[in-house]
Amino acid sequence: MAAHEEEEGGVAAGEAKSGVGTVAGPRQAPLAAPLVEYLLRLGDDRLILGHRMSEWTGHGPILEEDIATANIALDLIGQAAQLLKLAGEVEGKGRTEDTLAYFRDGVQFRNCLLVELPKGDFGDTMVRQFLFDAHSVLLWEALAGCGHAGIAGIAAKALKEDKYHLRHSSEWVVRLGDGTEESRARVQRSLDRLWKYTAELFAADEIDDAVAALGVRVDAAGLRARWDAMVNEVLARATLTRPAEGAAQRGGRRGRHTEHLGHLLATMQSVARAHPGATW
């Protein structure tokens, strides 16, 4: 398992940290103010997943799906833009959503590892999207009633979009799982591969505690219980087997990522970095 963890670049559950603000290991990134850090986590998840979904543009299995994945990507990137803009405003250092998206290095990104993994085949993409969507809908429901007006406003709008995303991805998981023998076997393998990355979605830490004191409170345990019920219901309809819980892969919240993020950022940031300061 240790060799696999090194290959992935994440941190297994239970690995020691070297104190608040840093992560044990060669790649370290200081944490920002708690609310900024929290907004970066939310924004980076959606920015990176939106980019991954955009990679299907022109490559969807059917024309309607080509349009659907592109629209989902646009929704996610739009949510990321709002969250990163708010992060820059709260930070007060003049960084905009574009600065935060295009001029940070990998160790400064706070997305979970799940969203940065390669898109793989269509089954990989839909399973990943379903696991993330189920969490995202529940998270936005909680944040829509939080005590921070800016976050609550973004959450209320994003919730409407993510309910569609969840319906779309869950329908594909059922369609593939309860389809042919080959489609079921392939999507089960996708689920087995991705499952170990889901625990990071629910890993509360001192950042969550700090923003809770500011009115941004999410019951991580309650959210996980609701997510479990939602996921279990869809997997049952899809005739898929829920993987056993094992060692979790995490580290993205502290800037420790897989090698895949660096390749993604090299593509995503190339134009902005080639023409810094340009306007369009």
SULWOQUI-V97038 format. One record per backbone hydrogen bond with DSSP energy under -0.5 kcal/mol. CO is the residue of the C=O (numbers start at 1). NH is the residue of the N-H. If there is no record, write none. Layout:
BEGIN
CO_NH ; CO_NH
END
This chain:
BEGIN
1_5 ; 2_6 ; 3_7 ; 4_8 ; 5_9 ; 5_10 ; 11_250 ; 12_15 ; 19_22 ; 26_28 ; 33_37 ; 34_38 ; 35_39 ; 36_40 ; 37_41 ; 38_42 ; 39_43 ; 40_44 ; 41_45 ; 42_46 ; 43_47 ; 44_48 ; 45_49 ; 46_50 ; 47_51 ; 48_52 ; 49_53 ; 50_54 ; 51_55 ; 52_55 ; 53_56 ; 54_57 ; 56_59 ; 56_60 ; 62_66 ; 63_67 ; 64_68 ; 65_69 ; 66_70 ; 67_71 ; 68_72 ; 69_73 ; 70_74 ; 71_75 ; 72_76 ; 73_77 ; 74_78 ; 75_79 ; 76_80 ; 77_81 ; 78_82 ; 79_83 ; 80_84 ; 81_85 ; 82_86 ; 83_87 ; 84_88 ; 85_89 ; 86_90 ; 87_91 ; 88_92 ; 88_93 ; 96_100 ; 97_101 ; 98_102 ; 99_103 ; 105_108 ; 106_109 ; 112_115 ; 112_116 ; 113_116 ; 113_117 ; 114_117 ; 121_125 ; 122_126 ; 123_127 ; 124_128 ; 125_129 ; 126_130 ; 127_131 ; 128_132 ; 129_133 ; 130_134 ; 131_135 ; 132_136 ; 133_137 ; 134_138 ; 135_139 ; 136_140 ; 137_141 ; 138_142 ; 139_143 ; 140_144 ; 142_145 ; 143_146 ; 147_149 ; 148_152 ; 149_153 ; 150_154 ; 151_155 ; 152_156 ; 153_157 ; 154_158 ; 155_159 ; 156_160 ; 157_161 ; 158_162 ; 159_163 ; 160_164 ; 161_165 ; 162_166 ; 163_167 ; 164_168 ; 165_169 ; 166_170 ; 167_171 ; 168_172 ; 169_173 ; 170_174 ; 171_175 ; 172_176 ; 173_177 ; 174_178 ; 176_179 ; 180_184 ; 181_185 ; 182_186 ; 183_187 ; 184_188 ; 185_189 ; 186_190 ; 187_191 ; 188_192 ; 189_193 ; 190_194 ; 191_195 ; 194_197 ; 195_198 ; 196_249 ; 197_200 ; 198_201 ; 199_202 ; 200_203 ; 202_204 ; 205_209 ; 206_210 ; 207_211 ; 208_212 ; 209_213 ; 211_214 ; 211_216 ; 212_215 ; 215_147 ; 215_217 ; 218_220 ; 219_223 ; 220_224 ; 221_225 ; 222_226 ; 223_227 ; 224_228 ; 225_229 ; 226_230 ; 227_231 ; 228_232 ; 229_233 ; 230_234 ; 231_235 ; 232_236 ; 233_237 ; 234_238 ; 235_240 ; 236_239 ; 240_242 ; 248_13 ; 248_250 ; 250_11 ; 251_254 ; 251_256 ; 252_255 ; 255_257 ; 258_261 ; 258_262 ; 259_263 ; 260_264 ; 261_265 ; 262_266 ; 263_267 ; 264_268 ; 265_269 ; 267_270 ; 269_273 ; 270_274 ; 271_275 ; 273_276 ; 275_278
END
